Every structure is written in structure tokens, then in C-alpha cells.
Amino acid sequence: MKAKKGFKLRTICGESIIVAEGKENIDFSNIISMNESSSYLWSSIQQKEFTAKDLAALLVKEYEVDEATALQDAQTLAQQWLKAGIIEE
């Protein structure tokens, strides 16, 4: 997987939000709010290929979470990002 071009993480009024930039994303009308951990993951995977296991490893490294929980959360998040259209396989 990888992040699609033109989606940037911005802080607006204290909230981390994914915004679409560029002509290729002109029809994107969703607002995607990110919590602290998803913002960390989004920032970490920019310009890189990644898997759910990569996301889980980042969570284990940054937070006090076991590998099984991190992997489950990472898989769920990756599916949400795919559904939202901000990453591609």
C-alpha cells in the first residue's frame, strides 16, 4: 500500500485533518479527522510502500501496545484509509 498523492495532513483549529490538494483530487469531498496515533502513522508512511504489519511495528515502537493489538488496529486503519480513498494497494 501507499498514500495517494495530493492528500496532506494539516492541523486546523487544533484538529489533525487530511485535506485533498491538486487537480487529481478535485472531486474528493470527504473530511478525514485523525487522532494522535493515526496522524503519527500517516506522517510515517509518506513516500513509502507499507503493509499493515509495518503500521503495527510503528505502533509498538511508539506506544505501549502489544503486537497482536497493534496489528489488529493497523489492519482496521488500513481498511478505513482504503475505503476513504487516501491510500492505494
C-alpha positions as a printed Julia matrix, in Angstrom:
89×3 Matrix{Float64}:
   0.0    0.0    0.0
   0.98   3.6   -0.32
  -0.53   7.01   0.33
  -2.14   8.61  -2.69
  -0.55  11.81  -3.93
  -2.27  15.03  -3.05
  -3.52  14.17   0.43
  -1.84  16.18   3.16
  -2.13  16.16   6.93
  -2.95  19.61   8.24
  -3.75  20.94  11.69
  -6.87  23.09  11.62
  -8.17  24.58  14.87
  -6.17  22.02  16.83
  -7.55  19.06  14.84
  -5.45  16.88  12.53
  -7.27  16.58   9.21
  -6.42  15.02   5.86
  -7.08  17.51   3.07
  -7.03  16.94  -0.67
  -4.79  19.11  -2.8
  -4.27  19.16  -6.54
  -6.39  18.65  -9.63
  -6.4   14.85  -9.34
  -8.36  15.12  -6.09
 -10.78  17.87  -7.07
 -13.83  15.63  -6.55
 -12.74  14.5   -3.08
 -15.29  15.91  -0.65
 -14.6   13.85   2.48
 -13.12  15.25   5.65
 -10.9   12.77   7.42
 -10.05  13.54  11.01
  -7.01  11.84  12.52
  -6.28  11.15  16.16
  -2.74  11.29  17.54
  -1.77   7.74  16.62
  -3.25   7.8   13.1
  -1.55  11.17  12.47
   1.74   9.61  13.56
   1.22   6.66  11.22
   0.17   8.88   8.3
   3.27  11.03   8.72
   5.47   7.93   8.99
   4.29   6.29   5.75
   4.58   9.23   3.4
   6.57   8.46   0.22
   6.86   4.78   1.25
   5.28   1.45   0.45
   3.84  -0.11   3.61
   1.81  -3.01   4.94
  -0.44  -3.37   7.97
   2.49  -5.14   9.65
   4.63  -2.04   9.06
   1.95   0.13  10.68
   1.75  -2.29  13.61
   5.53  -2.15  14.09
   5.34   1.64  14.22
   2.59   1.46  16.84
   4.57  -0.98  19.0
   7.64   1.25  18.73
   5.8    4.47  19.65
   3.11   3.3   22.1
   2.75   0.79  24.9
   0.75  -1.77  22.94
   1.25  -5.47  22.29
   1.9   -6.74  18.77
  -1.43  -8.54  18.36
  -3.47  -5.48  19.31
  -1.28  -3.23  17.17
  -1.73  -5.49  14.15
  -5.49  -5.65  14.58
  -5.7   -1.86  14.89
  -3.34  -1.35  11.93
  -5.41  -3.66   9.71
  -8.6   -1.82  10.65
  -6.99   1.56   9.99
  -5.58   0.46   6.63
  -9.05  -0.72   5.57
 -10.56   2.61   6.63
  -7.92   4.5    4.65
  -8.55   2.32   1.59
 -12.3    2.88   1.86
 -11.75   6.63   2.23
  -9.6    6.61  -0.89
  -6.48   8.16   0.6
  -4.24   5.12   0.08
  -3.94   2.58  -2.71
  -2.77  -1.01  -2.9
